Amino acid sequence: MSADRKPRPRPIAEWQDAFDFVEQVRLRPGMFVRGGSVQELSTMLFGYSVSLQVHGVDEEFVFDPAGGPFAQWLGWEYGWSMATGWAHAIEHYLPDEPPLEAFFRLVDEFQRSMADRAAGGPG
């Protein structure tokens, strides 16, 4: 693969959880959200959560807009209000950073924090 080509997204059947979905969006955001809209991504992730419930899939959904673990972590870590959800908070509190890029950066931080916590670190 040439250096300027991004990896192709994996087929949906290979995704294991919401983090896999987020990684596929990271690879090719234009395939999933128009104009890098973190609000549109939040809506898609909400649809993902509805699908989990409809199909009885036992997966902890961390991207609930205002009350899930990701939103809670943003509130604790940064002191942000989650009253209108993490997508709005990212746009509001990080106005100088492209929202979708900020989201991916924060998801990476969140995952590292959760891994540290699971390993007994300060997380």
VMD Tcl script that draws the C-alpha trace (Angstrom):
set ca {
  {0.00 0.00 0.00}
  {1.41 3.40 -0.90}
  {2.15 5.90 1.86}
  {-0.62 8.27 0.77}
  {-3.42 5.66 0.83}
  {-5.32 5.05 4.01}
  {-6.28 1.54 5.07}
  {-9.70 0.47 3.90}
  {-12.42 0.20 6.54}
  {-13.15 -3.34 7.68}
  {-16.48 -4.97 6.83}
  {-19.20 -4.35 9.42}
  {-19.35 -8.07 10.23}
  {-15.80 -7.80 11.62}
  {-16.55 -4.97 14.06}
  {-16.54 -6.07 17.68}
  {-17.93 -3.01 19.46}
  {-18.53 0.74 19.28}
  {-14.81 1.41 19.47}
  {-14.35 -0.59 16.25}
  {-17.02 1.59 14.64}
  {-15.23 4.73 15.83}
  {-11.95 3.42 14.39}
  {-13.59 2.87 11.02}
  {-14.90 6.44 11.09}
  {-11.38 7.62 11.94}
  {-10.00 5.83 8.88}
  {-12.50 7.38 6.46}
  {-14.57 10.07 8.15}
  {-16.07 11.28 4.86}
  {-17.72 7.88 4.39}
  {-19.62 8.24 7.65}
  {-20.14 11.90 8.55}
  {-20.55 14.99 6.43}
  {-18.09 17.80 6.94}
  {-16.47 16.23 9.99}
  {-19.63 16.74 12.05}
  {-19.22 15.39 15.57}
  {-22.97 16.00 16.08}
  {-23.73 13.68 13.17}
  {-21.34 11.09 14.59}
  {-23.12 11.34 17.94}
  {-26.42 10.67 16.18}
  {-24.94 7.64 14.41}
  {-23.60 6.30 17.69}
  {-27.03 6.77 19.26}
  {-28.42 4.63 16.44}
  {-25.76 2.06 17.22}
  {-26.96 1.98 20.84}
  {-30.57 1.52 19.74}
  {-29.49 -1.40 17.55}
  {-27.77 -3.00 20.53}
  {-31.00 -2.81 22.51}
  {-33.26 -3.97 19.67}
  {-31.07 -6.98 18.97}
  {-30.37 -7.81 22.61}
  {-26.61 -7.42 22.28}
  {-24.82 -7.38 25.62}
  {-22.34 -4.55 25.08}
  {-21.65 -1.68 27.42}
  {-22.33 1.39 25.32}
  {-19.84 4.03 26.39}
  {-20.88 6.82 24.00}
  {-24.31 7.67 25.44}
  {-24.51 11.41 24.74}
  {-24.81 12.79 28.27}
  {-24.64 9.92 30.74}
  {-22.38 7.23 29.36}
  {-18.87 6.48 30.58}
  {-17.23 8.67 27.89}
  {-19.39 11.69 28.82}
  {-18.86 11.05 32.53}
  {-15.11 10.87 32.00}
  {-15.14 14.17 30.07}
  {-17.02 15.77 32.96}
  {-14.62 14.39 35.57}
  {-11.42 14.90 33.58}
  {-12.13 18.34 32.18}
  {-14.96 19.67 34.37}
  {-17.25 20.02 31.35}
  {-21.01 20.09 31.61}
  {-22.60 17.17 29.82}
  {-26.11 18.63 29.96}
  {-26.28 18.83 26.15}
  {-24.03 15.84 25.43}
  {-20.41 15.18 24.62}
  {-20.66 16.32 20.98}
  {-21.87 19.78 21.97}
  {-19.32 19.93 24.80}
  {-16.46 19.19 22.39}
  {-17.62 21.95 20.06}
  {-18.20 24.38 22.94}
  {-15.07 23.78 25.01}
  {-12.62 23.23 22.13}
  {-13.65 25.85 19.55}
  {-10.18 26.09 18.00}
  {-9.81 22.34 17.30}
  {-11.66 20.57 14.50}
  {-14.44 18.76 16.42}
  {-13.97 15.33 14.86}
  {-10.21 15.45 15.48}
  {-10.86 16.52 19.06}
  {-13.29 13.62 19.48}
  {-10.73 11.06 18.29}
  {-8.03 12.56 20.53}
  {-10.38 12.46 23.52}
  {-11.46 8.89 22.78}
  {-7.78 7.89 22.76}
  {-7.28 9.63 26.12}
  {-10.42 7.97 27.49}
  {-9.27 4.52 26.39}
  {-5.81 5.05 27.95}
  {-7.48 6.21 31.16}
  {-9.74 3.16 31.25}
  {-6.79 0.84 30.56}
  {-4.80 2.49 33.37}
  {-7.76 2.15 35.72}
  {-8.20 -1.53 34.79}
  {-4.48 -2.09 35.44}
  {-4.82 -0.50 38.88}
  {-3.32 2.84 37.91}
  {-4.66 6.31 38.68}
  {-6.93 6.35 35.52}
}
mol new
graphics top color blue
foreach p $ca { graphics top sphere $p radius 0.5 }
foreach p [lrange $ca 0 end-1] q [lrange $ca 1 end] { graphics top cylinder $p $q radius 0.2 }
display resetview
